[in-house]
Amino acid sequence: MPGDVAVIIPTLRRPDGLRDALRSVFAQENVAGRLARIVVVDNDPTGSARDLVEGLQTETSWHLTYVHAPVPGVATARNAGLAATQALLIAFLDDDEVASPGWLTALLEGQTQTGADVVFGPITGRAPSAEPWLQPYLERFFGRHGPAQTQLINQPWGCGNSLMVRATALPGSAPFNTASDQAGGEDDALFAALSSRGGRFGWAADAWVEEFAPPHRATLRYALARAFAYGQGPSQTAAAAKDWAGVARWMLIGAAQAVVWGTGSVALAIIRSPGRAETYDRTARGIGKLFWMKGFEPHFYGARELARLEKAKA
């Protein structure tokens, strides 16, 4: 079926990362009959990525579409990308990711082999600017590893480096909930709803990408804020389903994790062990399960990220 897949790349003022991400898509092998278009969604109100995208059009024979989504927000950007294509299969790549040449082929083969509604691929994390003692932890944190073989899996991962069957995984014109624009988690909600409908998740073992953490993210503070948000996820998903017994169960689990890993963190901090980063991480995830309520969500996207960029430029 020719031209049945589109690659969507949301971006917000990351010209170098976007350039590398796009060129990695241009270099994809064995997808000439499948790739319908590449869609870049510029989430900067000023449209700062337009000239870069238009300039790169000369480097590829594939159709490269620029979409301006001026209201900053991760869900808004993903929905805008979907509105720009009618492709039956949607691959998502982030603007801090670089795909291997066989990435898209591996995702497509993974979907065919498993029949899954969403297929995820592995990620090699890179944090070149991190402090040496933190670098191994951060590269694991930003990475993603799964089974050695392509197969069905029980749990979903994040939206970056994924392939989705539009008809089943992305229902309606705006499947990503824009209430998640600032805090993220729009993919968690999407996948939870898909799972409740009997959807299936797959793993494409050869669909490798590298993810490069920029300096402001290659810090312990940022990683622990993300770990806290990840910890909130199970409790929030249960609350959204009004599964209050499930909320209570996750809060109990979180309390136990916070106590056990928090105690370990104190001990490792005293001896300045590099392993303390991992125990801090697990403590933060436990605390997140306890403080899942509205108002405690860290904001990583949209207006908050734009404000950070403006401050850095000033």
PyMOL commands that set and color helices and strands:
alter all, ss='L'
color gray80, all
select helices_A, chain A and resi 15-26+50-59+74-83+103-114+135-141+166-169+178-180+186-196+220-240+244-270+276-290+302-313
alter helices_A, ss='H'
color red, helices_A
select strands_A, chain A and resi 5-11+35-42+64-68+89-92+97-99+118-120+123-126+151-153+162-165+201-203+209-212
alter strands_A, ss='S'
color yellow, strands_A
deselect
rebuild
show_as cartoon
